[in-house]
Amino acid sequence: MALTDSPIQIDSEILSGTPVFRGTRVPIQNLFDYLEGGDPLDEFLRQFPSVKREQAVAVLEEAKARVLGAPHAA
């Protein structure tokens, strides 16, 4: 995923460089806090309507890829 394709935006002019959902001022940390607290994704999306489901899923997929790494060819 190219940097510009990332659903995550880090800009010193937006919340002092806190990672946010691209095009919003919603910190990525909020998504993880909701999920860690046992709230479903739909509750997070209700509370932060400027974040689209596709963005939230893309952030989770990016985090998964970073933790698990790219699949290896057999």
Secondary structure, DSSP 8 states (H G I E B T S, - for coil): --GGG-SEE--TTSGGG--EETTS--BHHHHHHHHHTT--HHHHHHH-TTS-HHHHHHHHHHHHHHHH-S----
